[in-house]
Amino acid sequence: MTEAQHWVSFDGMTWPNPDDPTEVQWRIQYGNPAREDLAAAVSFMAAYSQLIRLPRRTREARIRSIRKATEAQR
């Protein structure tokens, strides 16, 4: 598993890659998750918690950044 395949990272946060959203989730839910899978899931949860606390404009800007980072990896 490479970082670029399953998540995008920028601005100190790690987000699931929307082009492959179920890979880590499936392994955690149904498979035998590796320690890296669990670390990624914790990172995703922390980023989401931070995102929902942001003011609306900042949150929307962050979401645009996530989309840009994902597009740049294609």
Residue frames as a rotation matrix with the C-alpha (Angstrom) as fourth column:
MET 1
0.585 0.811 0.000 0.00
0.811 -0.585 0.000 0.00
0.000 0.000 -1.000 0.00
THR 2
-0.589 -0.764 0.262 1.41
0.756 -0.636 -0.153 3.36
0.284 0.108 0.953 -0.93
GLU 3
-0.547 0.342 -0.764 0.37
0.437 -0.663 -0.609 6.63
-0.714 -0.667 0.213 0.60
ALA 4
-0.812 0.188 -0.552 -0.61
-0.496 -0.721 0.484 8.19
-0.307 0.667 0.679 -2.73
GLN 5
-0.804 0.516 -0.297 -3.03
0.113 0.622 0.775 5.37
0.584 0.589 -0.558 -3.50
HIS 6
-0.216 0.761 -0.612 -5.21
0.830 0.473 0.294 5.44
0.513 -0.445 -0.734 -0.42
TRP 7
0.521 0.452 -0.724 -5.00
0.766 -0.621 0.163 8.91
-0.376 -0.640 -0.670 1.07
VAL 8
0.249 -0.418 0.874 -4.03
0.481 -0.730 -0.486 12.47
0.841 0.541 0.020 0.37
SER 9
0.298 -0.245 -0.922 -2.04
0.918 -0.191 0.348 14.52
-0.261 -0.950 0.168 2.81
PHE 10
-0.239 -0.376 0.895 -1.61
0.529 -0.823 -0.205 18.28
0.814 0.425 0.396 2.93
ASP 11
-0.054 0.218 0.974 -1.66
-0.460 -0.872 0.170 21.11
0.886 -0.439 0.147 5.44
GLY 12
-0.760 -0.391 0.519 -0.85
-0.628 0.238 -0.741 18.69
0.166 -0.889 -0.426 8.26
MET 13
0.050 0.841 0.539 -3.98
-0.740 0.394 -0.545 16.57
-0.671 -0.371 0.642 7.68
THR 14
-0.962 -0.272 0.004 -4.52
-0.213 0.763 0.611 13.14
-0.169 0.587 -0.792 6.11
TRP 15
-0.043 0.991 -0.123 -7.70
-0.813 -0.106 -0.573 12.40
-0.581 0.076 0.810 4.17
PRO 16
-0.015 0.113 0.993 -9.04
0.339 0.935 -0.101 9.30
-0.941 0.335 -0.053 2.43
ASN 17
-0.911 -0.257 -0.322 -8.56
-0.231 -0.327 0.916 9.42
-0.341 0.909 0.239 -1.31
PRO 18
-0.026 1.000 -0.004 -12.10
-0.592 -0.018 -0.806 9.74
-0.805 -0.018 0.592 -2.74
ASP 19
0.070 -0.003 -0.998 -10.97
-0.952 0.298 -0.067 7.78
0.298 0.954 0.018 -5.80
ASP 20
-0.321 -0.205 -0.925 -10.41
0.002 0.976 -0.217 4.74
0.947 -0.071 -0.313 -3.54
PRO 21
-0.154 0.275 0.949 -12.63
-0.815 -0.578 0.035 5.36
0.558 -0.768 0.313 -0.51
THR 22
0.759 0.618 0.204 -13.39
-0.621 0.594 0.511 1.78
0.195 -0.515 0.835 0.54
GLU 23
0.250 -0.714 -0.653 -9.99
-0.122 0.646 -0.753 0.11
0.961 0.268 0.075 0.42
VAL 24
-0.802 -0.560 0.207 -8.86
-0.241 -0.013 -0.970 0.89
0.546 -0.828 -0.124 3.99
GLN 25
-0.225 0.813 0.536 -12.45
-0.973 -0.157 -0.170 0.85
-0.054 -0.560 0.827 5.26
TRP 26
0.607 0.474 -0.638 -13.03
-0.573 0.817 0.063 -2.64
0.551 0.327 0.768 3.83
ARG 27
-0.174 -0.759 -0.627 -9.86
0.060 0.628 -0.776 -4.05
0.983 -0.173 -0.064 5.39
ILE 28
-0.853 -0.121 0.508 -10.74
-0.461 -0.282 -0.841 -2.63
0.244 -0.952 0.185 8.79
GLN 29
-0.060 0.954 0.294 -14.38
-0.988 -0.015 -0.151 -3.74
-0.139 -0.299 0.944 8.63
TYR 30
0.838 0.535 -0.106 -14.09
-0.544 0.806 -0.231 -7.16
-0.039 0.251 0.967 6.97
GLY 31
0.560 -0.690 -0.459 -10.45
-0.056 0.521 -0.852 -8.07
0.827 0.503 0.253 6.51
ASN 32
0.566 -0.529 -0.632 -7.36
0.820 0.284 0.497 -8.28
-0.084 -0.800 0.595 8.61
PRO 33
0.935 -0.134 0.330 -6.21
-0.017 -0.943 -0.334 -4.66
0.355 0.306 -0.883 8.91
ALA 34
0.035 -0.983 -0.180 -2.53
0.795 0.136 -0.592 -3.92
0.606 -0.122 0.786 9.12
ARG 35
-0.057 -0.148 -0.987 -1.23
0.856 -0.516 0.028 -1.43
-0.513 -0.844 0.156 11.66
GLU 36
-0.947 -0.318 -0.033 -0.88
0.244 -0.783 0.572 1.09
-0.208 0.534 0.820 8.79
ASP 37
-0.420 0.876 0.236 -4.61
0.449 -0.025 0.893 0.73
0.788 0.481 -0.383 8.04
LEU 38
0.347 0.538 -0.768 -5.50
0.927 -0.075 0.367 1.49
0.139 -0.840 -0.525 11.64
ALA 39
-0.432 -0.585 -0.686 -3.12
0.633 -0.739 0.232 4.46
-0.643 -0.334 0.689 11.70
ALA 40
-0.920 0.159 0.359 -4.73
0.229 -0.524 0.820 5.80
0.318 0.837 0.446 8.50
ALA 41
-0.007 0.995 -0.100 -8.22
0.673 0.079 0.735 5.43
0.739 -0.063 -0.670 10.00
VAL 42
0.189 0.002 -0.982 -7.22
0.911 -0.373 0.174 7.33
-0.366 -0.928 -0.072 13.13
SER 43
-0.796 -0.556 -0.238 -5.72
0.397 -0.778 0.487 10.06
-0.456 0.294 0.840 10.96
PHE 44
-0.654 0.636 0.410 -8.92
0.369 -0.205 0.906 10.29
0.660 0.744 -0.101 8.87
MET 45
0.287 0.808 -0.514 -11.05
0.868 0.007 0.496 10.60
0.405 -0.589 -0.700 12.01
ALA 46
-0.130 -0.421 -0.898 -8.83
0.763 -0.621 0.180 13.31
-0.633 -0.662 0.402 13.45
ALA 47
-0.965 -0.226 0.132 -8.95
0.253 -0.674 0.694 15.30
-0.068 0.703 0.708 10.21
TYR 48
-0.296 0.935 0.195 -12.75
0.523 -0.012 0.852 14.99
0.799 0.354 -0.486 10.05
SER 49
0.289 0.371 -0.882 -13.10
0.956 -0.166 0.243 16.13
-0.056 -0.914 -0.403 13.66
GLN 50
-0.547 -0.564 -0.619 -10.98
0.494 -0.814 0.305 19.15
-0.676 -0.139 0.724 12.90
LEU 51
-0.894 0.191 0.405 -12.89
0.325 -0.344 0.881 19.90
0.308 0.919 0.246 9.69
ILE 52
-0.010 1.000 -0.004 -16.34
0.739 0.010 0.674 19.99
0.674 0.004 -0.739 11.27
ARG 53
0.254 0.050 -0.966 -15.18
0.870 -0.448 0.206 22.47
-0.422 -0.893 -0.157 13.91
LEU 54
-0.777 -0.627 0.065 -13.90
0.580 -0.671 0.461 24.97
-0.246 0.396 0.885 11.34
PRO 55
-0.213 0.682 -0.700 -15.91
-0.253 -0.730 -0.635 28.06
-0.944 0.042 0.328 10.38
ARG 56
0.621 0.627 0.471 -17.94
0.234 0.425 -0.874 27.52
-0.748 0.653 0.117 7.20
ARG 57
0.872 -0.288 -0.396 -15.68
-0.489 -0.484 -0.726 29.49
0.018 0.827 -0.563 4.84
THR 58
-0.137 -0.968 0.210 -12.54
-0.962 0.181 0.203 27.87
-0.235 -0.175 -0.956 6.15
ARG 59
-0.107 0.191 0.976 -14.17
-0.136 0.970 -0.204 24.44
-0.985 -0.154 -0.078 5.96
GLU 60
0.867 0.479 0.137 -15.25
0.088 0.124 -0.988 25.01
-0.490 0.869 0.065 2.35
ALA 61
0.533 -0.763 -0.365 -11.74
-0.837 -0.415 -0.356 26.20
0.120 0.496 -0.860 1.44
ARG 62
-0.327 -0.649 0.687 -10.30
-0.732 0.634 0.250 23.07
-0.597 -0.421 -0.682 3.06
ILE 63
0.316 0.530 0.787 -12.67
0.136 0.795 -0.591 20.85
-0.939 0.294 0.179 1.08
ARG 64
0.951 -0.039 -0.305 -11.59
-0.303 -0.305 -0.903 22.57
-0.057 0.952 -0.302 -2.14
SER 65
0.075 -0.997 0.034 -7.98
-0.996 -0.073 0.053 21.88
-0.051 -0.038 -0.998 -1.14
ILE 66
-0.163 -0.055 0.985 -8.77
-0.295 0.956 0.004 18.20
-0.942 -0.290 -0.172 -0.60
ARG 67
0.778 0.527 0.341 -10.30
0.180 0.332 -0.926 18.00
-0.602 0.782 0.164 -4.07
LYS 68
0.741 -0.567 -0.359 -7.29
-0.657 -0.500 -0.565 19.77
0.140 0.654 -0.743 -5.63
ALA 69
-0.184 -0.856 0.483 -4.82
-0.889 0.355 0.289 17.47
-0.419 -0.376 -0.826 -3.86
THR 70
0.130 0.327 0.936 -6.74
0.031 0.942 -0.333 14.43
-0.991 0.072 0.112 -5.09
GLU 71
0.966 0.257 -0.014 -6.82
0.012 -0.100 -0.995 15.72
-0.257 0.961 -0.100 -8.68
ALA 72
0.432 -0.879 -0.201 -3.07
-0.902 -0.419 -0.109 16.43
0.012 0.228 -0.974 -8.55
GLN 73
-0.269 -0.543 0.795 -2.39
-0.592 0.745 0.308 12.77
-0.760 -0.388 -0.522 -7.69
ARG 74
0.671 0.606 0.427 -4.23
-0.037 0.603 -0.797 11.44
-0.740 0.519 0.427 -10.74
